[in-house]
Amino acid sequence: MCGIVGYLGRREAVPIVIEGLKRLEYRGYDSAGVALFSDGAIDVVKRVGKVSTLEEALRARGLKATIGIGHTRWATHGAPSEINAHPHLDCRSDIAVIHNGVLENYSSLKKRLLENGHRFVSETDTEVVAHLIEGLYTTGTSLDQAVRLALQQVRGTYGLVVMSRREPDRLIAARRGSPLVLGYADDGYFIASDASALIQHTRKVTYLEDGELAIISRNGIITKTLDDVEVRKAVEEVTFELEQIERGGYDHFMLKEIHEQPETIRNAMRGRLLVEQGEVKLGGLDHVRKKFVQARRIILLGCGTSWHAGLAGEYMLEQIAKIPTEVEYASEFRYRNPVITPDDVVFAISQSGETADTLAALREAKARGATVLGIVNVVGSTIARETEGGVYIHAGPEIGVASTKAFTAQLTVLAMVTLMVARWRNVVGVDQKLLARELASLPEKVARVLSRYDLIKRIAEEFKDGRNFLYLGRGANFPVALEGALKLKEISYIHAEGYPAAEMKHGPIALIDEHMPVVFIVPKDAIYEKVISNIEEVRARRGRIIAIANEDDDQIHKLAEFVIPVPRTYGFFGPIVNVVPLQLLAYSIAVARGTNVDQPRNLAKSVTVE
Ligand code: G6P
């Protein structure tokens, strides 16, 4: 959801900013731009499209500077165009602003600024900030004061960086709602939307909090609150490696991340799942054990794939730990005046830890007295910091916009939470040792699914021109059907729907003809025969069946046109294995159609606006 990079130091700014923007491109990629200070003026270069297009334009201009800011955009206000791309300038081209977020009152501010004679060139909310600062940046006022005063007038969310011709050795950054991280190196200072843009240069970072402002100069960085009180911040070490955010020989990040899953599932369990003892230890939840024991229910909040993880988690928590569990779209939860009491335990599930809807929902739950916890991937992210505790999924950086390894790691964590809660609440009849062994066997089972990649590619070739897909599953595999359909929609732009298999006859069955591929998730479990009946119903209408079925299922080959075999897995943990062929199928179809797999149109990895 827009990527921001800034550099000030002794080195050439252009390569640093461009390299950083490329690493942040997953956050938005409809246009990009930079502002550079050199020879007493601010030069702005913008291009529609990818950062590489901007890079070419910069190469042609041969600009040199040791201070620069850059932005890659995901449009909210105003279509993707050169004019709407950031940075935005004031009337005199003295002030350049890059911004991530949404300014809710921008139209009233813009009206007033226009009345006062300011000239606007773009349709963006961001340009308002440049003009507001211009009006307040009078003689005797410093840039940081002017930024502070301007921000007092705006309502909404922002992570922003400001550069001025009058104070060329400074960058001012401020945050409310959109993440910003500061980086410290011997030869300069950095600012970015996330640490992946910096780690090539430094591992020393501090995270700006909401309501804070940073003054970055050649002598160091000063952080203050927006009320001008200095804040001393601890410098933290970033621990992930550069290789983790590079493609490592794979054609796409998504393919790499799908293949990492045996390892990421293992990482999620490492040191936490004690197989021999049949125990789980999650340090981030120990201090709220009593809350779990007394809890009336658990509420799982999330968006997109993380919401699907919540749905699959609900089956585990209710069926194994016997605790009532609700799963809510974070975006709905926050606006529907939910009934929440201090007896509720709420988990916000989020890969990025920055999703605006999820963050707002958890704040809502917190304000109503619930215990709020996180299941998050990005260490130090806002959700991780605003929750009372939680569990990191340790999947490593996920760059492909369509989430894959984060989903299976979220499910692995939810499975461990389930085992721990079952023990804490003394639920009878749970064979903890057996379930722990089942969990421990998942990485190897996922690896077995990955070995079917060639088969899946062949199936993809067969169906790549499909216009619609149905995905059907029952019980814990219903969320898998939803996730399989979402993956296909996201990256191949084929319309797909996930449905509970038995619900098909109440509507979607009308869609079935010889052109409709129907993907069934049909493991040999207690409802296997029921799903087989659903398959027969599709066959009778000449639908084309692709089955995700167990390796030892002989019957299925007579019913399905294609079968992707998956190892047998304990029912409620099945989604962790069964989703993997669907990730590969969506990926292979997208590749066969020639779409941009890692950066699909209109999407962003981390949605920091409502
Ligand atoms: C965006 C992404 C999805 C993701 C969702 C929730 O829509 O494109 O892939 O599932 O946000 O993101 P989160 O970071 O909160 O898990």
Residues whose N, C-alpha, C, O or C-beta is under 5 A from the ligand:
A	BS01	G6P	C303 G304 T305 S306 I349 S350 Q351 S352 G353 T355 V401 A402 S403 L603 A604 K605 V607
